[in-house]
Amino acid sequence: KDQATSWRPRSYDQQTALLRYNSRDVYTQRAVWQAQREYVAGDPALLASVDQVNRSIYPYLWTSLRGLDVDAGKLLAYLRGRKSRAAELARIIKIMVGHDINPGSTQQLARYFHEEMDYPVVGKTDSGAPAVDETAMYKILLKTKSPVASVALAYKRAAKVGSMLGFKHYEPNNRR
C-alpha cells in the first residue's frame, strides 16, 4: 500500500479488496477530469488536447485494474517450446565443441571461449572473471565470428524465456 510495487492477489477476497482499493483512484481521476475541463473551457484547442489525452485513461485503467486476457494454454505451449529449443541448442553446442558443456554456466562458457579457444577477454564481471553475458557474447561474436558464440546467444535467449515456466499467476475463476 502507498508504495510503487507490484502485488498479486492470491484469492478472490484479495482480488476484490484490491479492486475496491483501486476504485478510489478511479473516483479521484473523475475529480481531476472535471477540474481540467473547467480550467480549459475557454480554449477550444486546449480542450481538444485534454480530451484526446483523457480518452486514453479508460483503456489504461481497464488494463491496469483488470489485466489483459491471456490464453494460458497458448502461453504455456510457447514457453514449453522455448524450453525445448534451449535443450536443442545445448545439444548443438555440445556437438560443436566436442565435449560436455553447459551453455547456462558462465564459468564453462568462459573456460571454453578464453582458455580452449583463446579468444580475447572482452569484458570482466565485478569479481574480475571474464564476462560471458549477452553483451560480451555479442562482442566475442563480432571479433571472432564464432558459430558457438552465435548458438550460445540463441541458447541464452531461449533459456531465459523458457525459464518463465515456473511463473505463478492468479486466475480469478479459481475461488478457493
PyMOL commands that place a pseudoatom at each C-alpha (Angstrom):
pseudoatom trace, name=CA, resn=LYS, resi=1, chain=A, elem=C, hetatm=0, pos=[0.000, 0.000, 0.000]
pseudoatom trace, name=CA, resn=ASP, resi=2, chain=A, elem=C, hetatm=0, pos=[1.186, 3.512, -0.906]
pseudoatom trace, name=CA, resn=GLN, resi=3, chain=A, elem=C, hetatm=0, pos=[4.362, 2.149, -2.499]
pseudoatom trace, name=CA, resn=ALA, resi=4, chain=A, elem=C, hetatm=0, pos=[5.270, 1.713, -6.143]
pseudoatom trace, name=CA, resn=THR, resi=5, chain=A, elem=C, hetatm=0, pos=[5.369, -2.068, -6.054]
pseudoatom trace, name=CA, resn=SER, resi=6, chain=A, elem=C, hetatm=0, pos=[3.534, -4.870, -7.770]
pseudoatom trace, name=CA, resn=TRP, resi=7, chain=A, elem=C, hetatm=0, pos=[1.248, -7.050, -5.684]
pseudoatom trace, name=CA, resn=ARG, resi=8, chain=A, elem=C, hetatm=0, pos=[-0.615, -10.066, -6.972]
pseudoatom trace, name=CA, resn=PRO, resi=9, chain=A, elem=C, hetatm=0, pos=[-3.765, -11.210, -5.186]
pseudoatom trace, name=CA, resn=ARG, resi=10, chain=A, elem=C, hetatm=0, pos=[-3.806, -14.864, -4.245]
pseudoatom trace, name=CA, resn=SER, resi=11, chain=A, elem=C, hetatm=0, pos=[-7.528, -15.287, -3.578]
pseudoatom trace, name=CA, resn=TYR, resi=12, chain=A, elem=C, hetatm=0, pos=[-10.907, -13.975, -4.676]
pseudoatom trace, name=CA, resn=ASP, resi=13, chain=A, elem=C, hetatm=0, pos=[-11.200, -11.880, -1.484]
pseudoatom trace, name=CA, resn=GLN, resi=14, chain=A, elem=C, hetatm=0, pos=[-7.792, -10.291, -2.059]
pseudoatom trace, name=CA, resn=GLN, resi=15, chain=A, elem=C, hetatm=0, pos=[-8.719, -9.566, -5.692]
pseudoatom trace, name=CA, resn=THR, resi=16, chain=A, elem=C, hetatm=0, pos=[-11.962, -7.910, -4.572]
pseudoatom trace, name=CA, resn=ALA, resi=17, chain=A, elem=C, hetatm=0, pos=[-10.167, -5.840, -1.919]
pseudoatom trace, name=CA, resn=LEU, resi=18, chain=A, elem=C, hetatm=0, pos=[-7.605, -4.706, -4.493]
pseudoatom trace, name=CA, resn=LEU, resi=19, chain=A, elem=C, hetatm=0, pos=[-10.317, -3.614, -6.929]
pseudoatom trace, name=CA, resn=ARG, resi=20, chain=A, elem=C, hetatm=0, pos=[-12.128, -1.692, -4.183]
pseudoatom trace, name=CA, resn=TYR, resi=21, chain=A, elem=C, hetatm=0, pos=[-8.886, -0.003, -3.137]
pseudoatom trace, name=CA, resn=ASN, resi=22, chain=A, elem=C, hetatm=0, pos=[-8.118, 0.945, -6.738]
pseudoatom trace, name=CA, resn=SER, resi=23, chain=A, elem=C, hetatm=0, pos=[-11.646, 2.221, -7.328]
pseudoatom trace, name=CA, resn=ARG, resi=24, chain=A, elem=C, hetatm=0, pos=[-10.789, 5.169, -5.071]
pseudoatom trace, name=CA, resn=ASP, resi=25, chain=A, elem=C, hetatm=0, pos=[-8.133, 6.129, -7.626]
pseudoatom trace, name=CA, resn=VAL, resi=26, chain=A, elem=C, hetatm=0, pos=[-10.768, 5.979, -10.361]
pseudoatom trace, name=CA, resn=TYR, resi=27, chain=A, elem=C, hetatm=0, pos=[-13.034, 8.266, -8.331]
pseudoatom trace, name=CA, resn=THR, resi=28, chain=A, elem=C, hetatm=0, pos=[-10.161, 10.736, -7.850]
pseudoatom trace, name=CA, resn=GLN, resi=29, chain=A, elem=C, hetatm=0, pos=[-9.460, 10.633, -11.597]
pseudoatom trace, name=CA, resn=ARG, resi=30, chain=A, elem=C, hetatm=0, pos=[-13.033, 11.804, -12.220]
pseudoatom trace, name=CA, resn=ALA, resi=31, chain=A, elem=C, hetatm=0, pos=[-12.496, 14.811, -9.956]
pseudoatom trace, name=CA, resn=VAL, resi=32, chain=A, elem=C, hetatm=0, pos=[-9.268, 15.645, -11.798]
pseudoatom trace, name=CA, resn=TRP, resi=33, chain=A, elem=C, hetatm=0, pos=[-11.071, 15.347, -15.144]
pseudoatom trace, name=CA, resn=GLN, resi=34, chain=A, elem=C, hetatm=0, pos=[-13.809, 17.746, -14.036]
pseudoatom trace, name=CA, resn=ALA, resi=35, chain=A, elem=C, hetatm=0, pos=[-11.242, 20.272, -12.781]
pseudoatom trace, name=CA, resn=GLN, resi=36, chain=A, elem=C, hetatm=0, pos=[-9.308, 20.054, -16.078]
pseudoatom trace, name=CA, resn=ARG, resi=37, chain=A, elem=C, hetatm=0, pos=[-12.435, 20.734, -18.119]
pseudoatom trace, name=CA, resn=GLU, resi=38, chain=A, elem=C, hetatm=0, pos=[-13.304, 23.779, -16.059]
pseudoatom trace, name=CA, resn=TYR, resi=39, chain=A, elem=C, hetatm=0, pos=[-9.727, 25.109, -16.384]
pseudoatom trace, name=CA, resn=VAL, resi=40, chain=A, elem=C, hetatm=0, pos=[-9.520, 24.796, -20.194]
pseudoatom trace, name=CA, resn=ALA, resi=41, chain=A, elem=C, hetatm=0, pos=[-13.166, 25.587, -21.009]
pseudoatom trace, name=CA, resn=GLY, resi=42, chain=A, elem=C, hetatm=0, pos=[-12.296, 28.902, -22.730]
pseudoatom trace, name=CA, resn=ASP, resi=43, chain=A, elem=C, hetatm=0, pos=[-9.667, 27.473, -25.126]
pseudoatom trace, name=CA, resn=PRO, resi=44, chain=A, elem=C, hetatm=0, pos=[-11.099, 25.042, -27.735]
pseudoatom trace, name=CA, resn=ALA, resi=45, chain=A, elem=C, hetatm=0, pos=[-7.641, 23.822, -28.885]
pseudoatom trace, name=CA, resn=LEU, resi=46, chain=A, elem=C, hetatm=0, pos=[-6.522, 23.100, -25.323]
pseudoatom trace, name=CA, resn=LEU, resi=47, chain=A, elem=C, hetatm=0, pos=[-9.874, 21.453, -24.575]
pseudoatom trace, name=CA, resn=ALA, resi=48, chain=A, elem=C, hetatm=0, pos=[-9.416, 19.172, -27.615]
pseudoatom trace, name=CA, resn=SER, resi=49, chain=A, elem=C, hetatm=0, pos=[-5.916, 18.273, -26.418]
pseudoatom trace, name=CA, resn=VAL, resi=50, chain=A, elem=C, hetatm=0, pos=[-7.110, 17.445, -22.907]
pseudoatom trace, name=CA, resn=ASP, resi=51, chain=A, elem=C, hetatm=0, pos=[-9.986, 15.379, -24.323]
pseudoatom trace, name=CA, resn=GLN, resi=52, chain=A, elem=C, hetatm=0, pos=[-7.571, 13.428, -26.521]
pseudoatom trace, name=CA, resn=VAL, resi=53, chain=A, elem=C, hetatm=0, pos=[-5.387, 12.535, -23.536]
pseudoatom trace, name=CA, resn=ASN, resi=54, chain=A, elem=C, hetatm=0, pos=[-8.377, 11.730, -21.344]
pseudoatom trace, name=CA, resn=ARG, resi=55, chain=A, elem=C, hetatm=0, pos=[-9.740, 9.269, -23.946]
pseudoatom trace, name=CA, resn=SER, resi=56, chain=A, elem=C, hetatm=0, pos=[-6.686, 7.091, -23.224]
pseudoatom trace, name=CA, resn=ILE, resi=57, chain=A, elem=C, hetatm=0, pos=[-7.437, 6.883, -19.498]
pseudoatom trace, name=CA, resn=TYR, resi=58, chain=A, elem=C, hetatm=0, pos=[-10.236, 4.313, -19.700]
pseudoatom trace, name=CA, resn=PRO, resi=59, chain=A, elem=C, hetatm=0, pos=[-8.280, 1.672, -21.655]
pseudoatom trace, name=CA, resn=TYR, resi=60, chain=A, elem=C, hetatm=0, pos=[-5.236, 2.325, -19.478]
pseudoatom trace, name=CA, resn=LEU, resi=61, chain=A, elem=C, hetatm=0, pos=[-7.216, 1.909, -16.244]
pseudoatom trace, name=CA, resn=TRP, resi=62, chain=A, elem=C, hetatm=0, pos=[-9.037, -1.151, -17.566]
pseudoatom trace, name=CA, resn=THR, resi=63, chain=A, elem=C, hetatm=0, pos=[-5.807, -2.987, -18.308]
pseudoatom trace, name=CA, resn=SER, resi=64, chain=A, elem=C, hetatm=0, pos=[-4.188, -1.740, -15.103]
pseudoatom trace, name=CA, resn=LEU, resi=65, chain=A, elem=C, hetatm=0, pos=[-7.039, -2.838, -12.858]
pseudoatom trace, name=CA, resn=ARG, resi=66, chain=A, elem=C, hetatm=0, pos=[-8.247, -5.963, -14.644]
pseudoatom trace, name=CA, resn=GLY, resi=67, chain=A, elem=C, hetatm=0, pos=[-5.219, -7.046, -16.634]
pseudoatom trace, name=CA, resn=LEU, resi=68, chain=A, elem=C, hetatm=0, pos=[-5.120, -8.484, -20.107]
pseudoatom trace, name=CA, resn=ASP, resi=69, chain=A, elem=C, hetatm=0, pos=[-6.833, -11.663, -21.181]
pseudoatom trace, name=CA, resn=VAL, resi=70, chain=A, elem=C, hetatm=0, pos=[-4.180, -14.279, -21.842]
pseudoatom trace, name=CA, resn=ASP, resi=71, chain=A, elem=C, hetatm=0, pos=[-4.721, -17.673, -23.381]
pseudoatom trace, name=CA, resn=ALA, resi=72, chain=A, elem=C, hetatm=0, pos=[-2.878, -19.679, -20.726]
pseudoatom trace, name=CA, resn=GLY, resi=73, chain=A, elem=C, hetatm=0, pos=[-2.735, -22.753, -22.963]
pseudoatom trace, name=CA, resn=LYS, resi=74, chain=A, elem=C, hetatm=0, pos=[-1.043, -20.871, -25.798]
pseudoatom trace, name=CA, resn=LEU, resi=75, chain=A, elem=C, hetatm=0, pos=[1.327, -19.137, -23.387]
pseudoatom trace, name=CA, resn=LEU, resi=76, chain=A, elem=C, hetatm=0, pos=[2.287, -22.438, -21.772]
pseudoatom trace, name=CA, resn=ALA, resi=77, chain=A, elem=C, hetatm=0, pos=[2.817, -24.067, -25.181]
pseudoatom trace, name=CA, resn=TYR, resi=78, chain=A, elem=C, hetatm=0, pos=[5.035, -21.163, -26.246]
pseudoatom trace, name=CA, resn=LEU, resi=79, chain=A, elem=C, hetatm=0, pos=[7.088, -21.322, -23.048]
pseudoatom trace, name=CA, resn=ARG, resi=80, chain=A, elem=C, hetatm=0, pos=[7.473, -25.095, -23.363]
pseudoatom trace, name=CA, resn=GLY, resi=81, chain=A, elem=C, hetatm=0, pos=[8.608, -24.607, -26.959]
pseudoatom trace, name=CA, resn=ARG, resi=82, chain=A, elem=C, hetatm=0, pos=[11.292, -22.149, -25.830]
pseudoatom trace, name=CA, resn=LYS, resi=83, chain=A, elem=C, hetatm=0, pos=[12.461, -24.551, -23.133]
pseudoatom trace, name=CA, resn=SER, resi=84, chain=A, elem=C, hetatm=0, pos=[12.615, -27.357, -25.689]
pseudoatom trace, name=CA, resn=ARG, resi=85, chain=A, elem=C, hetatm=0, pos=[14.518, -25.081, -28.100]
pseudoatom trace, name=CA, resn=ALA, resi=86, chain=A, elem=C, hetatm=0, pos=[17.043, -24.278, -25.364]
pseudoatom trace, name=CA, resn=ALA, resi=87, chain=A, elem=C, hetatm=0, pos=[17.624, -28.016, -24.850]
pseudoatom trace, name=CA, resn=GLU, resi=88, chain=A, elem=C, hetatm=0, pos=[18.151, -28.483, -28.602]
pseudoatom trace, name=CA, resn=LEU, resi=89, chain=A, elem=C, hetatm=0, pos=[20.643, -25.621, -28.710]
pseudoatom trace, name=CA, resn=ALA, resi=90, chain=A, elem=C, hetatm=0, pos=[22.519, -27.072, -25.725]
pseudoatom trace, name=CA, resn=ARG, resi=91, chain=A, elem=C, hetatm=0, pos=[22.892, -30.369, -27.630]
pseudoatom trace, name=CA, resn=ILE, resi=92, chain=A, elem=C, hetatm=0, pos=[24.101, -28.478, -30.719]
pseudoatom trace, name=CA, resn=ILE, resi=93, chain=A, elem=C, hetatm=0, pos=[26.740, -26.639, -28.662]
pseudoatom trace, name=CA, resn=LYS, resi=94, chain=A, elem=C, hetatm=0, pos=[27.917, -29.936, -27.149]
pseudoatom trace, name=CA, resn=ILE, resi=95, chain=A, elem=C, hetatm=0, pos=[28.392, -31.363, -30.662]
pseudoatom trace, name=CA, resn=MET, resi=96, chain=A, elem=C, hetatm=0, pos=[30.137, -28.184, -31.869]
pseudoatom trace, name=CA, resn=VAL, resi=97, chain=A, elem=C, hetatm=0, pos=[32.678, -28.063, -29.020]
pseudoatom trace, name=CA, resn=GLY, resi=98, chain=A, elem=C, hetatm=0, pos=[33.206, -31.820, -28.954]
pseudoatom trace, name=CA, resn=HIS, resi=99, chain=A, elem=C, hetatm=0, pos=[32.608, -32.382, -25.237]
pseudoatom trace, name=CA, resn=ASP, resi=100, chain=A, elem=C, hetatm=0, pos=[30.041, -31.831, -22.484]
pseudoatom trace, name=CA, resn=ILE, resi=101, chain=A, elem=C, hetatm=0, pos=[29.445, -28.170, -21.778]
pseudoatom trace, name=CA, resn=ASN, resi=102, chain=A, elem=C, hetatm=0, pos=[26.581, -26.437, -20.015]
pseudoatom trace, name=CA, resn=PRO, resi=103, chain=A, elem=C, hetatm=0, pos=[25.780, -23.279, -22.015]
pseudoatom trace, name=CA, resn=GLY, resi=104, chain=A, elem=C, hetatm=0, pos=[23.942, -21.968, -18.955]
pseudoatom trace, name=CA, resn=SER, resi=105, chain=A, elem=C, hetatm=0, pos=[27.184, -21.982, -16.951]
pseudoatom trace, name=CA, resn=THR, resi=106, chain=A, elem=C, hetatm=0, pos=[29.151, -18.762, -17.225]
pseudoatom trace, name=CA, resn=GLN, resi=107, chain=A, elem=C, hetatm=0, pos=[32.252, -20.500, -15.869]
pseudoatom trace, name=CA, resn=GLN, resi=108, chain=A, elem=C, hetatm=0, pos=[32.117, -23.250, -18.515]
pseudoatom trace, name=CA, resn=LEU, resi=109, chain=A, elem=C, hetatm=0, pos=[31.477, -20.777, -21.333]
pseudoatom trace, name=CA, resn=ALA, resi=110, chain=A, elem=C, hetatm=0, pos=[34.317, -18.533, -20.152]
pseudoatom trace, name=CA, resn=ARG, resi=111, chain=A, elem=C, hetatm=0, pos=[36.650, -21.539, -19.948]
pseudoatom trace, name=CA, resn=TYR, resi=112, chain=A, elem=C, hetatm=0, pos=[35.694, -22.629, -23.461]
pseudoatom trace, name=CA, resn=PHE, resi=113, chain=A, elem=C, hetatm=0, pos=[35.995, -19.209, -25.140]
pseudoatom trace, name=CA, resn=HIS, resi=114, chain=A, elem=C, hetatm=0, pos=[39.016, -17.841, -23.295]
pseudoatom trace, name=CA, resn=GLU, resi=115, chain=A, elem=C, hetatm=0, pos=[41.056, -20.926, -22.406]
pseudoatom trace, name=CA, resn=GLU, resi=116, chain=A, elem=C, hetatm=0, pos=[40.207, -23.540, -25.040]
pseudoatom trace, name=CA, resn=MET, resi=117, chain=A, elem=C, hetatm=0, pos=[39.658, -21.170, -27.975]
pseudoatom trace, name=CA, resn=ASP, resi=118, chain=A, elem=C, hetatm=0, pos=[41.999, -18.423, -26.690]
pseudoatom trace, name=CA, resn=TYR, resi=119, chain=A, elem=C, hetatm=0, pos=[39.535, -15.674, -27.644]
pseudoatom trace, name=CA, resn=PRO, resi=120, chain=A, elem=C, hetatm=0, pos=[40.315, -12.257, -26.160]
pseudoatom trace, name=CA, resn=VAL, resi=121, chain=A, elem=C, hetatm=0, pos=[38.519, -11.271, -22.952]
pseudoatom trace, name=CA, resn=VAL, resi=122, chain=A, elem=C, hetatm=0, pos=[36.055, -8.548, -23.962]
pseudoatom trace, name=CA, resn=GLY, resi=123, chain=A, elem=C, hetatm=0, pos=[34.763, -7.682, -20.506]
pseudoatom trace, name=CA, resn=LYS, resi=124, chain=A, elem=C, hetatm=0, pos=[35.016, -8.659, -16.877]
pseudoatom trace, name=CA, resn=THR, resi=125, chain=A, elem=C, hetatm=0, pos=[32.499, -9.298, -14.145]
pseudoatom trace, name=CA, resn=ASP, resi=126, chain=A, elem=C, hetatm=0, pos=[32.566, -7.448, -10.816]
pseudoatom trace, name=CA, resn=SER, resi=127, chain=A, elem=C, hetatm=0, pos=[34.645, -10.296, -9.416]
pseudoatom trace, name=CA, resn=GLY, resi=128, chain=A, elem=C, hetatm=0, pos=[37.200, -9.948, -12.224]
pseudoatom trace, name=CA, resn=ALA, resi=129, chain=A, elem=C, hetatm=0, pos=[36.234, -13.117, -14.106]
pseudoatom trace, name=CA, resn=PRO, resi=130, chain=A, elem=C, hetatm=0, pos=[35.840, -12.961, -17.896]
pseudoatom trace, name=CA, resn=ALA, resi=131, chain=A, elem=C, hetatm=0, pos=[32.308, -11.859, -18.779]
pseudoatom trace, name=CA, resn=VAL, resi=132, chain=A, elem=C, hetatm=0, pos=[30.154, -14.100, -20.975]
pseudoatom trace, name=CA, resn=ASP, resi=133, chain=A, elem=C, hetatm=0, pos=[26.844, -12.299, -20.576]
pseudoatom trace, name=CA, resn=GLU, resi=134, chain=A, elem=C, hetatm=0, pos=[24.819, -11.359, -23.653]
pseudoatom trace, name=CA, resn=THR, resi=135, chain=A, elem=C, hetatm=0, pos=[26.771, -8.151, -24.324]
pseudoatom trace, name=CA, resn=ALA, resi=136, chain=A, elem=C, hetatm=0, pos=[30.117, -9.943, -24.046]
pseudoatom trace, name=CA, resn=MET, resi=137, chain=A, elem=C, hetatm=0, pos=[28.857, -12.763, -26.276]
pseudoatom trace, name=CA, resn=TYR, resi=138, chain=A, elem=C, hetatm=0, pos=[27.934, -10.246, -28.998]
pseudoatom trace, name=CA, resn=LYS, resi=139, chain=A, elem=C, hetatm=0, pos=[31.430, -8.725, -28.753]
pseudoatom trace, name=CA, resn=ILE, resi=140, chain=A, elem=C, hetatm=0, pos=[33.027, -12.175, -28.993]
pseudoatom trace, name=CA, resn=LEU, resi=141, chain=A, elem=C, hetatm=0, pos=[30.841, -12.940, -31.998]
pseudoatom trace, name=CA, resn=LEU, resi=142, chain=A, elem=C, hetatm=0, pos=[31.828, -9.683, -33.727]
pseudoatom trace, name=CA, resn=LYS, resi=143, chain=A, elem=C, hetatm=0, pos=[35.545, -10.246, -33.097]
pseudoatom trace, name=CA, resn=THR, resi=144, chain=A, elem=C, hetatm=0, pos=[35.731, -13.962, -33.862]
pseudoatom trace, name=CA, resn=LYS, resi=145, chain=A, elem=C, hetatm=0, pos=[32.678, -14.888, -35.972]
pseudoatom trace, name=CA, resn=SER, resi=146, chain=A, elem=C, hetatm=0, pos=[32.448, -17.945, -33.691]
pseudoatom trace, name=CA, resn=PRO, resi=147, chain=A, elem=C, hetatm=0, pos=[29.461, -20.144, -34.557]
pseudoatom trace, name=CA, resn=VAL, resi=148, chain=A, elem=C, hetatm=0, pos=[29.483, -21.418, -30.962]
pseudoatom trace, name=CA, resn=ALA, resi=149, chain=A, elem=C, hetatm=0, pos=[29.020, -17.841, -29.718]
pseudoatom trace, name=CA, resn=SER, resi=150, chain=A, elem=C, hetatm=0, pos=[26.088, -17.431, -32.098]
pseudoatom trace, name=CA, resn=VAL, resi=151, chain=A, elem=C, hetatm=0, pos=[24.403, -20.609, -30.871]
pseudoatom trace, name=CA, resn=ALA, resi=152, chain=A, elem=C, hetatm=0, pos=[25.204, -19.722, -27.232]
pseudoatom trace, name=CA, resn=LEU, resi=153, chain=A, elem=C, hetatm=0, pos=[23.408, -16.384, -27.697]
pseudoatom trace, name=CA, resn=ALA, resi=154, chain=A, elem=C, hetatm=0, pos=[20.370, -18.161, -29.129]
pseudoatom trace, name=CA, resn=TYR, resi=155, chain=A, elem=C, hetatm=0, pos=[20.513, -20.585, -26.182]
pseudoatom trace, name=CA, resn=LYS, resi=156, chain=A, elem=C, hetatm=0, pos=[20.589, -17.719, -23.655]
pseudoatom trace, name=CA, resn=ARG, resi=157, chain=A, elem=C, hetatm=0, pos=[17.519, -16.100, -25.229]
pseudoatom trace, name=CA, resn=ALA, resi=158, chain=A, elem=C, hetatm=0, pos=[15.549, -19.363, -25.425]
pseudoatom trace, name=CA, resn=ALA, resi=159, chain=A, elem=C, hetatm=0, pos=[16.543, -20.386, -21.892]
pseudoatom trace, name=CA, resn=LYS, resi=160, chain=A, elem=C, hetatm=0, pos=[15.505, -17.002, -20.487]
pseudoatom trace, name=CA, resn=VAL, resi=161, chain=A, elem=C, hetatm=0, pos=[12.010, -17.276, -21.958]
pseudoatom trace, name=CA, resn=GLY, resi=162, chain=A, elem=C, hetatm=0, pos=[11.778, -20.991, -21.175]
pseudoatom trace, name=CA, resn=SER, resi=163, chain=A, elem=C, hetatm=0, pos=[12.615, -20.329, -17.535]
pseudoatom trace, name=CA, resn=MET, resi=164, chain=A, elem=C, hetatm=0, pos=[9.333, -18.458, -17.176]
pseudoatom trace, name=CA, resn=LEU, resi=165, chain=A, elem=C, hetatm=0, pos=[7.572, -21.835, -16.975]
pseudoatom trace, name=CA, resn=GLY, resi=166, chain=A, elem=C, hetatm=0, pos=[7.729, -21.644, -13.188]
pseudoatom trace, name=CA, resn=PHE, resi=167, chain=A, elem=C, hetatm=0, pos=[5.765, -18.390, -13.006]
pseudoatom trace, name=CA, resn=LYS, resi=168, chain=A, elem=C, hetatm=0, pos=[2.765, -18.213, -10.691]
pseudoatom trace, name=CA, resn=HIS, resi=169, chain=A, elem=C, hetatm=0, pos=[-0.338, -16.360, -11.718]
pseudoatom trace, name=CA, resn=TYR, resi=170, chain=A, elem=C, hetatm=0, pos=[-3.729, -15.681, -10.190]
pseudoatom trace, name=CA, resn=GLU, resi=171, chain=A, elem=C, hetatm=0, pos=[-6.814, -16.801, -12.044]
pseudoatom trace, name=CA, resn=PRO, resi=172, chain=A, elem=C, hetatm=0, pos=[-9.952, -15.058, -10.773]
pseudoatom trace, name=CA, resn=ASN, resi=173, chain=A, elem=C, hetatm=0, pos=[-12.079, -18.103, -11.741]
pseudoatom trace, name=CA, resn=ASN, resi=174, chain=A, elem=C, hetatm=0, pos=[-10.349, -20.142, -9.016]
pseudoatom trace, name=CA, resn=ARG, resi=175, chain=A, elem=C, hetatm=0, pos=[-12.335, -19.035, -5.976]
pseudoatom trace, name=CA, resn=ARG, resi=176, chain=A, elem=C, hetatm=0, pos=[-10.753, -21.148, -3.266]
for i in range(1, 176): cmd.bond("trace and resi %d" % i, "trace and resi %d" % (i + 1))
show_as sticks, trace
zoom trace
